[in-house]
Amino acid sequence: MLASLGLDDVDELFRPIPAELRAPAGLDLPRPHAEQEVATELARLAGRNRHLDELTCFLGAGVYDHYVPAAVWYLAGRGEFATSYTPYQPEMSQGVLQALFEYQTLISELTGLEVSNASLYDGASAVAEAATMAVTATRRSELLVSGAVAPRVRELLDTYSQGLDIKLLEVGALDGHTDLEEARGKAGDQTAGLLLAQPNFLGVVEDVGAAARVAHDVGAKLLVSFDPLSAGLLEPPGRLGADIVVGEGQALGNHPNFGGPAFGFLACGSQDVRRLPGRLVGETVDSAGRRGYVLTLQAREQHIRREKATSNICTNQTLNAIAAAVYLSWLGPSGLEELGRLCLRLARYAAERLAAVPGVSLAFPGQPFVKELVVRLPADPAEVCRRLVGHGLLGGLPLAGLAPGLADGLLVAVTERRTKADVDRLAEAMATVLAELGAEAAGRGGRGGEGVAR
Amino acid sequence: MTGTATEGGRAPIEAVPWAAGSPTAEPERLVFERSSPGRRASTMPDPGELPDAVPERVLPAWARRTAPVRLPEVSERDLVRHYTRLAHRNYAVDLGFYPLGSCTMKYNPKVAEVAAALPGFARLHPAQPAEQVQGALELLARLEHALCELTGLAAATFQPAAGAHGELTGLLIIRAHHEARNDPRRRVVIPDAAHGTNPASVRLAGFEVTTVASNPEGLVDLDALQAALGDDVAAFMITNPNTLGLFERNIARVAELVHGVGGQLYYDGANFNAILGKARPGDMGFDVVHLNLHKTFATPHGGGGPGAGPLVVAEHLVDYLPAPVVVRDGDGYRWDHDRPRSIGRVHGWNGNFGILVRAFAYLLANGGDGLRSVAERAVLNANYLLHRLEAAYQLGYPAKPVMHEFVLSARRQKGQGARALDVAKGLIDRGFHPPTVYFPLIVEEALMVEPTETESVETLDAFADAMLEIAAQAEADAHALHQAPVTAPVGRLDEARAARTLVARWHPPPEPDQAGSDPADEGPPDKPTS
């Protein structure tokens, strides 16, 4: 090849790079490794992590240990899907395009809104994209954000708002759910949208219909971040008046992956479709009249519209969205319902068992929940969790610093992978750990008391 | 080596025509149209002695679902056949040559897939405390160190999930940098050859876009740049090599000019493959770099994602990186959340960690020497392919040698009646994925070709032969190319119609008037029923 170019040395091709800009010798990089060595080193690193097959997981907070059926990655992982690019040439990309069209239909069904895009990075960035849509649709600049939306999501919104003309106003949570009276008080003619999560960060099911009335009464949009697997039990937010529904898609056939890759979804009504961010697949016909699929409404997108685009997103999370389409097709309507019911039973059983542990109480008794709940502990939840690891358990997420007034709170999640025996084990271990901590505190208190007495 | 002509014009290798009559030539129904009431693939575990909870009793009426969820009802067998058949209707790097310019469609090594699927990575919860995930944090720290070495910069964040996400993150950091100096700035300058994500990210970060023209050589016009710069300029964003595949040899002067007005220099890493281990953005004067690991580090593109767009910054910008960052802590690692000047989160968790595992596997496999030879082979392949094609197709800008990619113009073929799109569709019939077409915007009838380092000379020759055959066909009978593709699963698709009458989801057919048999047994309807 070099000879055909009349060259002796490949380095001659790098002559446009000035000599003083060449990389220095001796960069601190690994030596080349044989495949076997790579596999061994990666297995060593993986082995230094304690994963969810080793520890029984009651940790959720947006990423859940749902079962991933064998067929999902057997199919989504196929090279034809995994090693293809964005389907710019639709005639040779019908597989990805049709799978995404199916994905869009499934998300539309779960959210209760007509149009879903073909995925976003994650649930948190999807909220920021929805906020942008609400602002451009209403030409207003204030977003009311429920304090019961996950702190990570609110942090991300805050980051994105640095470059956007969006003012974030927080609405407090009352007894675990968004204070809609406060929202009503803060809503006005500058309100672009009201954002809440369903179920919310604290596991509580929100009254989406009532929230929609608050938003719509001032001409604002209702934005809901929705747990898609709750759709077997809960009314899709779109049918209760939500205008834009987004969410984290990890639960739909994606492994926890230490937080990614999974995907974010975003659905809206037909009236907002031209403000939709990212890829969208549409149906059409070919030259012979046969049905086919293409990327469509590309005039919204950065490669056509540049600075006037609805978003800057290009690469998204297509493969994870395809996995979700396979997963939801695997689940089917009865599977979705049964899964929701099973989680509900486990969550309620967990609430009952944990609340029976001495000193433990439910943070929001009487509030509806479906798979996640907050309990208050008589000892530091972070320390309790550390000790629960000794019992092979990930007890949940300590809420200190994450939710006001819940420094003693622990967010506990169940999925269909947990069993009654797992819940029993958690309750028993919790009782043991709390007793240990109580005894230690009493011991310290006792010695201290004696010291004072002397 | 020289090209070998092939009989009948069909490339002998790497070409994947969809043979007429093969099962994949048959349309595949939507999964909803395969649905049959009562079928299912899913099974649920036995709840055992678990007390029941009836939704009607424990959930308020205003929250409960009122209508059935219309998911498809299929057996696992049908599910597997359906998506396998869809897979057969999709082209991919695992099937053949995919020379999409700017996209770096290199071969994706499989050991990386196996590593990412290990339970010790795939089954980690992102909220697990640091002491439980030391292997993951070590991986991130070592990958960060390598990216800093390769870019010549100080520290990185792994939160951005893609290149455009990295751009936004970098621009917000630049914004924070100027604001911290009480010197807020309004504009970001980009070349007219820039990727569309650049101006879109600029807007999202709250800046205005100023575009500068390229000079006749296809490089940044220094005079135009100088005229565009001012003390209200936050940054200049550029790809190097640029989107024409040319190295901006005046980059040091560009850096001087930009820094001279107090601006920051942003490196769009989409083309980093060309200079991997050969030259470093930090040494050229760049302050901020995003890398596309799904390009340069060979992680699979997944039909459009997931990717990973880590952002690497110079020392003076480290404090603004999204929190938390991984730091050394004695013998181990921990997350540092205490970053008061951080711009905040741009991802809900730690970015696309699974992609970072794959990129780390690629880093280890190649090592420093291997990465350098990646760049060398990528540039050699591009120049070889250009050499084979330049008699038949004009070069968008005449400069040579090119780096890892080049932009041809089909303007000669357009004069004969065949546009760049027709050349692209002709390639599909010859079993190749076409190059990127109509980008960059400054080249008429652009065909942007990036062969990557992972292709053999035989593949490059077969592709060149196909391109030359298409050029000959354009000259002899351009009209024939308008019919292409004829061997793909579908013919040329009506994109205008898709945009005009948007159908973005499937709708169930209306209830039949008379009782009929199960519609799922009748095959697909003739027309979509939406």
Boltz contact constraints between the chains, C-beta under 6 A:
constraints:
  - contact:
      token1: [A, 1]
      token2: [B, 1]
      max_distance: 6.0
  - contact:
      token1: [A, 1]
      token2: [B, 380]
      max_distance: 6.0
  - contact:
      token1: [A, 1]
      token2: [B, 384]
      max_distance: 6.0
  - contact:
      token1: [A, 1]
      token2: [B, 457]
      max_distance: 6.0
  - contact:
      token1: [A, 5]
      token2: [B, 383]
      max_distance: 6.0
  - contact:
      token1: [A, 5]
      token2: [B, 387]
      max_distance: 6.0
  - contact:
      token1: [A, 10]
      token2: [B, 376]
      max_distance: 6.0
  - contact:
      token1: [A, 10]
      token2: [B, 380]
      max_distance: 6.0
  - contact:
      token1: [A, 13]
      token2: [B, 379]
      max_distance: 6.0
  - contact:
      token1: [A, 13]
      token2: [B, 383]
      max_distance: 6.0
  - contact:
      token1: [A, 13]
      token2: [B, 401]
      max_distance: 6.0
  - contact:
      token1: [A, 14]
      token2: [B, 278]
      max_distance: 6.0
  - contact:
      token1: [A, 16]
      token2: [B, 247]
      max_distance: 6.0
  - contact:
      token1: [A, 16]
      token2: [B, 249]
      max_distance: 6.0
  - contact:
      token1: [A, 17]
      token2: [B, 247]
      max_distance: 6.0
  - contact:
      token1: [A, 17]
      token2: [B, 279]
      max_distance: 6.0
  - contact:
      token1: [A, 18]
      token2: [B, 249]
      max_distance: 6.0
  - contact:
      token1: [A, 21]
      token2: [B, 279]
      max_distance: 6.0
  - contact:
      token1: [A, 21]
      token2: [B, 283]
      max_distance: 6.0
  - contact:
      token1: [A, 21]
      token2: [B, 284]
      max_distance: 6.0
  - contact:
      token1: [A, 22]
      token2: [B, 279]
      max_distance: 6.0
  - contact:
      token1: [A, 23]
      token2: [B, 278]
      max_distance: 6.0
  - contact:
      token1: [A, 23]
      token2: [B, 279]
      max_distance: 6.0
  - contact:
      token1: [A, 23]
      token2: [B, 280]
      max_distance: 6.0
  - contact:
      token1: [A, 27]
      token2: [B, 149]
      max_distance: 6.0
  - contact:
      token1: [A, 27]
      token2: [B, 368]
      max_distance: 6.0
  - contact:
      token1: [A, 28]
      token2: [B, 149]
      max_distance: 6.0
  - contact:
      token1: [A, 29]
      token2: [B, 146]
      max_distance: 6.0
  - contact:
      token1: [A, 29]
      token2: [B, 149]
      max_distance: 6.0
  - contact:
      token1: [A, 29]
      token2: [B, 368]
      max_distance: 6.0
  - contact:
      token1: [A, 30]
      token2: [B, 364]
      max_distance: 6.0
  - contact:
      token1: [A, 30]
      token2: [B, 367]
      max_distance: 6.0
  - contact:
      token1: [A, 31]
      token2: [B, 367]
      max_distance: 6.0
  - contact:
      token1: [A, 32]
      token2: [B, 366]
      max_distance: 6.0
  - contact:
      token1: [A, 32]
      token2: [B, 367]
      max_distance: 6.0
  - contact:
      token1: [A, 32]
      token2: [B, 369]
      max_distance: 6.0
  - contact:
      token1: [A, 32]
      token2: [B, 370]
      max_distance: 6.0
  - contact:
      token1: [A, 33]
      token2: [B, 364]
      max_distance: 6.0
  - contact:
      token1: [A, 33]
      token2: [B, 365]
      max_distance: 6.0
  - contact:
      token1: [A, 35]
      token2: [B, 111]
      max_distance: 6.0
  - contact:
      token1: [A, 38]
      token2: [B, 111]
      max_distance: 6.0
  - contact:
      token1: [A, 38]
      token2: [B, 361]
      max_distance: 6.0
  - contact:
      token1: [A, 38]
      token2: [B, 364]
      max_distance: 6.0
  - contact:
      token1: [A, 38]
      token2: [B, 365]
      max_distance: 6.0
  - contact:
      token1: [A, 39]
      token2: [B, 111]
      max_distance: 6.0
  - contact:
      token1: [A, 42]
      token2: [B, 115]
      max_distance: 6.0
  - contact:
      token1: [A, 42]
      token2: [B, 361]
      max_distance: 6.0
  - contact:
      token1: [A, 45]
      token2: [B, 135]
      max_distance: 6.0
  - contact:
      token1: [A, 45]
      token2: [B, 139]
      max_distance: 6.0
  - contact:
      token1: [A, 46]
      token2: [B, 118]
      max_distance: 6.0
  - contact:
      token1: [A, 46]
      token2: [B, 120]
      max_distance: 6.0
  - contact:
      token1: [A, 46]
      token2: [B, 121]
      max_distance: 6.0
  - contact:
      token1: [A, 46]
      token2: [B, 135]
      max_distance: 6.0
  - contact:
      token1: [A, 47]
      token2: [B, 120]
      max_distance: 6.0
  - contact:
      token1: [A, 48]
      token2: [B, 134]
      max_distance: 6.0
  - contact:
      token1: [A, 48]
      token2: [B, 135]
      max_distance: 6.0
  - contact:
      token1: [A, 49]
      token2: [B, 120]
      max_distance: 6.0
  - contact:
      token1: [A, 49]
      token2: [B, 124]
      max_distance: 6.0
  - contact:
      token1: [A, 49]
      token2: [B, 133]
      max_distance: 6.0
  - contact:
      token1: [A, 49]
      token2: [B, 135]
      max_distance: 6.0
  - contact:
      token1: [A, 49]
      token2: [B, 136]
      max_distance: 6.0
  - contact:
      token1: [A, 50]
      token2: [B, 132]
      max_distance: 6.0
  - contact:
      token1: [A, 51]
      token2: [B, 119]
      max_distance: 6.0
  - contact:
      token1: [A, 51]
      token2: [B, 120]
      max_distance: 6.0
  - contact:
      token1: [A, 51]
      token2: [B, 123]
      max_distance: 6.0
  - contact:
      token1: [A, 51]
      token2: [B, 124]
      max_distance: 6.0
  - contact:
      token1: [A, 52]
      token2: [B, 123]
      max_distance: 6.0
  - contact:
      token1: [A, 53]
      token2: [B, 119]
      max_distance: 6.0
  - contact:
      token1: [A, 53]
      token2: [B, 123]
      max_distance: 6.0
  - contact:
      token1: [A, 59]
      token2: [B, 125]
      max_distance: 6.0
  - contact:
      token1: [A, 59]
      token2: [B, 127]
      max_distance: 6.0
  - contact:
      token1: [A, 61]
      token2: [B, 127]
      max_distance: 6.0
  - contact:
      token1: [A, 63]
      token2: [B, 125]
      max_distance: 6.0
  - contact:
      token1: [A, 63]
      token2: [B, 126]
      max_distance: 6.0
  - contact:
      token1: [A, 71]
      token2: [B, 76]
      max_distance: 6.0
  - contact:
      token1: [A, 71]
      token2: [B, 79]
      max_distance: 6.0
  - contact:
      token1: [A, 71]
      token2: [B, 80]
      max_distance: 6.0
  - contact:
      token1: [A, 75]
      token2: [B, 83]
      max_distance: 6.0
  - contact:
      token1: [A, 78]
      token2: [B, 87]
      max_distance: 6.0
  - contact:
      token1: [A, 79]
      token2: [B, 92]
      max_distance: 6.0
  - contact:
      token1: [A, 79]
      token2: [B, 94]
      max_distance: 6.0
  - contact:
      token1: [A, 80]
      token2: [B, 87]
      max_distance: 6.0
  - contact:
      token1: [A, 80]
      token2: [B, 90]
      max_distance: 6.0
  - contact:
      token1: [A, 80]
      token2: [B, 92]
      max_distance: 6.0
  - contact:
      token1: [A, 81]
      token2: [B, 87]
      max_distance: 6.0
  - contact:
      token1: [A, 81]
      token2: [B, 303]
      max_distance: 6.0
  - contact:
      token1: [A, 82]
      token2: [B, 300]
      max_distance: 6.0
  - contact:
      token1: [A, 82]
      token2: [B, 302]
      max_distance: 6.0
  - contact:
      token1: [A, 83]
      token2: [B, 92]
      max_distance: 6.0
  - contact:
      token1: [A, 83]
      token2: [B, 93]
      max_distance: 6.0
  - contact:
      token1: [A, 83]
      token2: [B, 94]
      max_distance: 6.0
  - contact:
      token1: [A, 83]
      token2: [B, 108]
      max_distance: 6.0
  - contact:
      token1: [A, 83]
      token2: [B, 300]
      max_distance: 6.0
  - contact:
      token1: [A, 84]
      token2: [B, 90]
      max_distance: 6.0
  - contact:
      token1: [A, 84]
      token2: [B, 92]
      max_distance: 6.0
  - contact:
      token1: [A, 84]
      token2: [B, 303]
      max_distance: 6.0
  - contact:
      token1: [A, 85]
      token2: [B, 100]
      max_distance: 6.0
  - contact:
      token1: [A, 85]
      token2: [B, 103]
      max_distance: 6.0
  - contact:
      token1: [A, 85]
      token2: [B, 105]
      max_distance: 6.0
  - contact:
      token1: [A, 85]
      token2: [B, 301]
      max_distance: 6.0
  - contact:
      token1: [A, 86]
      token2: [B, 304]
      max_distance: 6.0
  - contact:
      token1: [A, 89]
      token2: [B, 434]
      max_distance: 6.0
  - contact:
      token1: [A, 90]
      token2: [B, 493]
      max_distance: 6.0
  - contact:
      token1: [A, 91]
      token2: [B, 428]
      max_distance: 6.0
  - contact:
      token1: [A, 91]
      token2: [B, 485]
      max_distance: 6.0
  - contact:
      token1: [A, 91]
      token2: [B, 488]
      max_distance: 6.0
  - contact:
      token1: [A, 91]
      token2: [B, 490]
      max_distance: 6.0
  - contact:
      token1: [A, 92]
      token2: [B, 91]
      max_distance: 6.0
  - contact:
      token1: [A, 92]
      token2: [B, 428]
      max_distance: 6.0
  - contact:
      token1: [A, 92]
      token2: [B, 488]
      max_distance: 6.0
  - contact:
      token1: [A, 93]
      token2: [B, 90]
      max_distance: 6.0
  - contact:
      token1: [A, 94]
      token2: [B, 89]
      max_distance: 6.0
  - contact:
      token1: [A, 94]
      token2: [B, 489]
      max_distance: 6.0
  - contact:
      token1: [A, 94]
      token2: [B, 490]
      max_distance: 6.0
  - contact:
      token1: [A, 95]
      token2: [B, 86]
      max_distance: 6.0
  - contact:
      token1: [A, 95]
      token2: [B, 87]
      max_distance: 6.0
  - contact:
      token1: [A, 95]
      token2: [B, 89]
      max_distance: 6.0
  - contact:
      token1: [A, 95]
      token2: [B, 90]
      max_distance: 6.0
  - contact:
      token1: [A, 96]
      token2: [B, 90]
      max_distance: 6.0
  - contact:
      token1: [A, 96]
      token2: [B, 303]
      max_distance: 6.0
  - contact:
      token1: [A, 98]
      token2: [B, 86]
      max_distance: 6.0
  - contact:
      token1: [A, 99]
      token2: [B, 86]
      max_distance: 6.0
  - contact:
      token1: [A, 102]
      token2: [B, 31]
      max_distance: 6.0
  - contact:
      token1: [A, 104]
      token2: [B, 504]
      max_distance: 6.0
  - contact:
      token1: [A, 104]
      token2: [B, 505]
      max_distance: 6.0
  - contact:
      token1: [A, 105]
      token2: [B, 505]
      max_distance: 6.0
  - contact:
      token1: [A, 105]
      token2: [B, 506]
      max_distance: 6.0
  - contact:
      token1: [A, 108]
      token2: [B, 505]
      max_distance: 6.0
  - contact:
      token1: [A, 109]
      token2: [B, 70]
      max_distance: 6.0
  - contact:
      token1: [A, 115]
      token2: [B, 504]
      max_distance: 6.0
  - contact:
      token1: [A, 121]
      token2: [B, 161]
      max_distance: 6.0
  - contact:
      token1: [A, 122]
      token2: [B, 348]
      max_distance: 6.0
  - contact:
      token1: [A, 123]
      token2: [B, 348]
      max_distance: 6.0
  - contact:
      token1: [A, 124]
      token2: [B, 348]
      max_distance: 6.0
  - contact:
      token1: [A, 152]
      token2: [B, 348]
      max_distance: 6.0
  - contact:
      token1: [A, 155]
      token2: [B, 344]
      max_distance: 6.0
  - contact:
      token1: [A, 155]
      token2: [B, 345]
      max_distance: 6.0
  - contact:
      token1: [A, 156]
      token2: [B, 345]
      max_distance: 6.0
  - contact:
      token1: [A, 158]
      token2: [B, 344]
      max_distance: 6.0
  - contact:
      token1: [A, 159]
      token2: [B, 343]
      max_distance: 6.0
  - contact:
      token1: [A, 159]
      token2: [B, 344]
      max_distance: 6.0
  - contact:
      token1: [A, 159]
      token2: [B, 345]
      max_distance: 6.0
  - contact:
      token1: [A, 159]
      token2: [B, 346]
      max_distance: 6.0
  - contact:
      token1: [A, 162]
      token2: [B, 172]
      max_distance: 6.0
  - contact:
      token1: [A, 163]
      token2: [B, 172]
      max_distance: 6.0
  - contact:
      token1: [A, 163]
      token2: [B, 204]
      max_distance: 6.0
  - contact:
      token1: [A, 163]
      token2: [B, 205]
      max_distance: 6.0
  - contact:
      token1: [A, 163]
      token2: [B, 206]
      max_distance: 6.0
  - contact:
      token1: [A, 205]
      token2: [B, 63]
      max_distance: 6.0
  - contact:
      token1: [A, 207]
      token2: [B, 62]
      max_distance: 6.0
  - contact:
      token1: [A, 209]
      token2: [B, 62]
      max_distance: 6.0
  - contact:
      token1: [A, 231]
      token2: [B, 69]
      max_distance: 6.0
  - contact:
      token1: [A, 233]
      token2: [B, 55]
      max_distance: 6.0
  - contact:
      token1: [A, 234]
      token2: [B, 63]
      max_distance: 6.0
  - contact:
      token1: [A, 234]
      token2: [B, 65]
      max_distance: 6.0
  - contact:
      token1: [A, 235]
      token2: [B, 65]
      max_distance: 6.0
  - contact:
      token1: [A, 235]
      token2: [B, 66]
      max_distance: 6.0
  - contact:
      token1: [A, 255]
      token2: [B, 122]
      max_distance: 6.0
  - contact:
      token1: [A, 256]
      token2: [B, 125]
      max_distance: 6.0
  - contact:
      token1: [A, 257]
      token2: [B, 122]
      max_distance: 6.0
  - contact:
      token1: [A, 257]
      token2: [B, 353]
      max_distance: 6.0
  - contact:
      token1: [A, 257]
      token2: [B, 354]
      max_distance: 6.0
  - contact:
      token1: [A, 258]
      token2: [B, 124]
      max_distance: 6.0
  - contact:
      token1: [A, 258]
      token2: [B, 126]
      max_distance: 6.0
  - contact:
      token1: [A, 258]
      token2: [B, 136]
      max_distance: 6.0
  - contact:
      token1: [A, 258]
      token2: [B, 350]
      max_distance: 6.0
  - contact:
      token1: [A, 258]
      token2: [B, 353]
      max_distance: 6.0
  - contact:
      token1: [A, 259]
      token2: [B, 126]
      max_distance: 6.0
  - contact:
      token1: [A, 259]
      token2: [B, 349]
      max_distance: 6.0
  - contact:
      token1: [A, 259]
      token2: [B, 350]
      max_distance: 6.0
  - contact:
      token1: [A, 259]
      token2: [B, 353]
      max_distance: 6.0
  - contact:
      token1: [A, 260]
      token2: [B, 349]
      max_distance: 6.0
  - contact:
      token1: [A, 260]
      token2: [B, 351]
      max_distance: 6.0
  - contact:
      token1: [A, 260]
      token2: [B, 352]
      max_distance: 6.0
  - contact:
      token1: [A, 260]
      token2: [B, 353]
      max_distance: 6.0
  - contact:
      token1: [A, 261]
      token2: [B, 306]
      max_distance: 6.0
  - contact:
      token1: [A, 261]
      token2: [B, 352]
      max_distance: 6.0
  - contact:
      token1: [A, 261]
      token2: [B, 354]
      max_distance: 6.0
  - contact:
      token1: [A, 280]
      token2: [B, 504]
      max_distance: 6.0
  - contact:
      token1: [A, 282]
      token2: [B, 498]
      max_distance: 6.0
  - contact:
      token1: [A, 282]
      token2: [B, 502]
      max_distance: 6.0
  - contact:
      token1: [A, 282]
      token2: [B, 503]
      max_distance: 6.0
  - contact:
      token1: [A, 282]
      token2: [B, 504]
      max_distance: 6.0
  - contact:
      token1: [A, 283]
      token2: [B, 503]
      max_distance: 6.0
  - contact:
      token1: [A, 283]
      token2: [B, 528]
      max_distance: 6.0
  - contact:
      token1: [A, 284]
      token2: [B, 493]
      max_distance: 6.0
  - contact:
      token1: [A, 284]
      token2: [B, 494]
      max_distance: 6.0
  - contact:
      token1: [A, 284]
      token2: [B, 497]
      max_distance: 6.0
  - contact:
      token1: [A, 284]
      token2: [B, 498]
      max_distance: 6.0
  - contact:
      token1: [A, 285]
      token2: [B, 494]
      max_distance: 6.0
  - contact:
      token1: [A, 286]
      token2: [B, 490]
      max_distance: 6.0
  - contact:
      token1: [A, 286]
      token2: [B, 491]
      max_distance: 6.0
  - contact:
      token1: [A, 286]
      token2: [B, 493]
      max_distance: 6.0
  - contact:
      token1: [A, 287]
      token2: [B, 491]
      max_distance: 6.0
  - contact:
      token1: [A, 287]
      token2: [B, 492]
      max_distance: 6.0
  - contact:
      token1: [A, 288]
      token2: [B, 491]
      max_distance: 6.0
  - contact:
      token1: [A, 290]
      token2: [B, 490]
      max_distance: 6.0
  - contact:
      token1: [A, 291]
      token2: [B, 528]
      max_distance: 6.0
  - contact:
      token1: [A, 292]
      token2: [B, 490]
      max_distance: 6.0
  - contact:
      token1: [A, 292]
      token2: [B, 493]
      max_distance: 6.0
  - contact:
      token1: [A, 294]
      token2: [B, 493]
      max_distance: 6.0
  - contact:
      token1: [A, 294]
      token2: [B, 495]
      max_distance: 6.0
  - contact:
      token1: [A, 294]
      token2: [B, 498]
      max_distance: 6.0
  - contact:
      token1: [A, 296]
      token2: [B, 498]
      max_distance: 6.0
  - contact:
      token1: [A, 296]
      token2: [B, 499]
      max_distance: 6.0
  - contact:
      token1: [A, 297]
      token2: [B, 499]
      max_distance: 6.0
  - contact:
      token1: [A, 302]
      token2: [B, 196]
      max_distance: 6.0
  - contact:
      token1: [A, 302]
      token2: [B, 197]
      max_distance: 6.0
  - contact:
      token1: [A, 302]
      token2: [B, 200]
      max_distance: 6.0
  - contact:
      token1: [A, 303]
      token2: [B, 196]
      max_distance: 6.0
  - contact:
      token1: [A, 306]
      token2: [B, 196]
      max_distance: 6.0
  - contact:
      token1: [A, 306]
      token2: [B, 199]
      max_distance: 6.0
  - contact:
      token1: [A, 307]
      token2: [B, 199]
      max_distance: 6.0
  - contact:
      token1: [A, 307]
      token2: [B, 203]
      max_distance: 6.0
  - contact:
      token1: [A, 307]
      token2: [B, 209]
      max_distance: 6.0
  - contact:
      token1: [A, 309]
      token2: [B, 200]
      max_distance: 6.0
  - contact:
      token1: [A, 312]
      token2: [B, 164]
      max_distance: 6.0
  - contact:
      token1: [A, 312]
      token2: [B, 197]
      max_distance: 6.0
  - contact:
      token1: [A, 312]
      token2: [B, 200]
      max_distance: 6.0
  - contact:
      token1: [A, 312]
      token2: [B, 201]
      max_distance: 6.0
  - contact:
      token1: [A, 312]
      token2: [B, 204]
      max_distance: 6.0
  - contact:
      token1: [A, 313]
      token2: [B, 164]
      max_distance: 6.0
  - contact:
      token1: [A, 314]
      token2: [B, 164]
      max_distance: 6.0
  - contact:
      token1: [A, 314]
      token2: [B, 197]
      max_distance: 6.0
  - contact:
      token1: [A, 315]
      token2: [B, 162]
      max_distance: 6.0
  - contact:
      token1: [A, 315]
      token2: [B, 305]
      max_distance: 6.0
  - contact:
      token1: [A, 315]
      token2: [B, 307]
      max_distance: 6.0
  - contact:
      token1: [A, 316]
      token2: [B, 304]
      max_distance: 6.0
  - contact:
      token1: [A, 316]
      token2: [B, 305]
      max_distance: 6.0
  - contact:
      token1: [A, 317]
      token2: [B, 305]
      max_distance: 6.0
  - contact:
      token1: [A, 317]
      token2: [B, 306]
      max_distance: 6.0
  - contact:
      token1: [A, 318]
      token2: [B, 302]
      max_distance: 6.0
  - contact:
      token1: [A, 318]
      token2: [B, 303]
      max_distance: 6.0
  - contact:
      token1: [A, 318]
      token2: [B, 304]
      max_distance: 6.0
  - contact:
      token1: [A, 318]
      token2: [B, 305]
      max_distance: 6.0
  - contact:
      token1: [A, 319]
      token2: [B, 302]
      max_distance: 6.0
  - contact:
      token1: [A, 319]
      token2: [B, 303]
      max_distance: 6.0
  - contact:
      token1: [A, 326]
      token2: [B, 83]
      max_distance: 6.0
  - contact:
      token1: [A, 328]
      token2: [B, 71]
      max_distance: 6.0
  - contact:
      token1: [A, 329]
      token2: [B, 31]
      max_distance: 6.0
  - contact:
      token1: [A, 329]
      token2: [B, 72]
      max_distance: 6.0
  - contact:
      token1: [A, 329]
      token2: [B, 74]
      max_distance: 6.0
  - contact:
      token1: [A, 329]
      token2: [B, 79]
      max_distance: 6.0
  - contact:
      token1: [A, 330]
      token2: [B, 41]
      max_distance: 6.0
  - contact:
      token1: [A, 330]
      token2: [B, 42]
      max_distance: 6.0
  - contact:
      token1: [A, 330]
      token2: [B, 79]
      max_distance: 6.0
  - contact:
      token1: [A, 331]
      token2: [B, 42]
      max_distance: 6.0
  - contact:
      token1: [A, 332]
      token2: [B, 40]
      max_distance: 6.0
  - contact:
      token1: [A, 332]
      token2: [B, 42]
      max_distance: 6.0
  - contact:
      token1: [A, 332]
      token2: [B, 71]
      max_distance: 6.0
  - contact:
      token1: [A, 332]
      token2: [B, 73]
      max_distance: 6.0
  - contact:
      token1: [A, 333]
      token2: [B, 68]
      max_distance: 6.0
  - contact:
      token1: [A, 333]
      token2: [B, 69]
      max_distance: 6.0
  - contact:
      token1: [A, 333]
      token2: [B, 71]
      max_distance: 6.0
  - contact:
      token1: [A, 334]
      token2: [B, 40]
      max_distance: 6.0
  - contact:
      token1: [A, 335]
      token2: [B, 40]
      max_distance: 6.0
  - contact:
      token1: [A, 335]
      token2: [B, 42]
      max_distance: 6.0
  - contact:
      token1: [A, 336]
      token2: [B, 69]
      max_distance: 6.0
  - contact:
      token1: [A, 338]
      token2: [B, 44]
      max_distance: 6.0
  - contact:
      token1: [A, 344]
      token2: [B, 53]
      max_distance: 6.0
  - contact:
      token1: [A, 345]
      token2: [B, 50]
      max_distance: 6.0
  - contact:
      token1: [A, 345]
      token2: [B, 53]
      max_distance: 6.0
  - contact:
      token1: [A, 348]
      token2: [B, 53]
      max_distance: 6.0
  - contact:
      token1: [A, 349]
      token2: [B, 50]
      max_distance: 6.0
  - contact:
      token1: [A, 349]
      token2: [B, 51]
      max_distance: 6.0
  - contact:
      token1: [A, 368]
      token2: [B, 59]
      max_distance: 6.0
  - contact:
      token1: [A, 368]
      token2: [B, 60]
      max_distance: 6.0
  - contact:
      token1: [A, 368]
      token2: [B, 63]
      max_distance: 6.0
  - contact:
      token1: [A, 397]
      token2: [B, 127]
      max_distance: 6.0
  - contact:
      token1: [A, 420]
      token2: [B, 48]
      max_distance: 6.0
  - contact:
      token1: [A, 420]
      token2: [B, 49]
      max_distance: 6.0
  - contact:
      token1: [A, 420]
      token2: [B, 50]
      max_distance: 6.0
